[in-house]
Amino acid sequence: MTALVDEHPHLGVEPVLRQLNIPSSTYYRWRKAEKQPCERRRRDAELTGRIRQVHEDSGGI
């Protein structure tokens, strides 16, 4: 959803949220989480990177 607003800034945030029936507080919470992810999301991202590296090192197995 945030990508839609980013790709079409001329539409405006509030009209898009209204049309999609999404509270503005939800949108701004998503935005904050993108900039300041919680500890779990940071750890998950780190582990995902490590898993991908192991997968690549093993020849995709």
C-alpha positions as CSV (number, residue, x, y, z in Angstrom):
1,M,0.0,0.0,0.0
2,T,2.8,2.4,0.8
3,A,4.3,1.7,-2.6
4,L,1.0,2.9,-4.2
5,V,1.3,6.2,-2.5
6,D,5.0,6.5,-3.3
7,E,4.5,5.7,-7.0
8,H,1.6,8.1,-7.3
9,P,2.2,11.1,-5.0
10,H,-0.2,13.2,-7.1
11,L,-3.1,11.2,-5.7
12,G,-2.4,12.3,-2.1
13,V,-2.2,10.1,0.9
14,E,-5.6,10.9,2.5
15,P,-7.8,10.3,-0.6
16,V,-6.1,7.0,-1.3
17,L,-6.5,5.9,2.3
18,R,-10.2,7.0,2.3
19,Q,-10.8,5.0,-1.0
20,L,-9.1,1.9,0.5
21,N,-10.9,2.3,3.8
22,I,-7.6,2.4,5.7
23,P,-7.2,4.6,8.8
24,S,-4.5,7.2,8.5
25,S,-3.0,6.0,11.8
26,T,-2.4,2.6,10.3
27,Y,-0.7,4.1,7.3
28,Y,1.6,6.3,9.4
29,R,2.3,3.3,11.7
30,W,3.4,1.3,8.6
31,R,5.6,4.2,7.5
32,K,7.3,4.4,11.0
33,A,7.9,0.7,11.0
34,E,9.7,0.9,7.6
35,K,12.1,3.5,9.0
36,Q,12.4,2.1,12.5
37,P,11.8,-1.7,12.4
38,C,11.3,-3.5,15.7
39,E,14.0,-5.8,17.1
40,R,12.2,-8.9,15.7
41,R,12.0,-7.5,12.1
42,R,15.7,-6.5,12.3
43,R,16.6,-10.0,13.5
44,D,14.4,-11.7,10.9
45,A,16.1,-9.6,8.1
46,E,19.5,-10.6,9.4
47,L,18.6,-14.2,9.5
48,T,17.1,-14.1,6.1
49,G,20.3,-12.7,4.7
50,R,22.3,-15.5,6.4
51,I,19.9,-18.2,5.1
52,R,20.2,-16.9,1.6
53,Q,24.0,-16.9,1.8
54,V,24.1,-20.5,3.1
55,H,21.7,-21.5,0.3
56,E,23.9,-19.8,-2.3
57,D,27.1,-21.3,-0.9
58,S,25.6,-24.7,-1.0
59,G,24.8,-24.4,-4.7
60,G,21.2,-23.8,-4.2
61,I,20.5,-26.9,-2.2
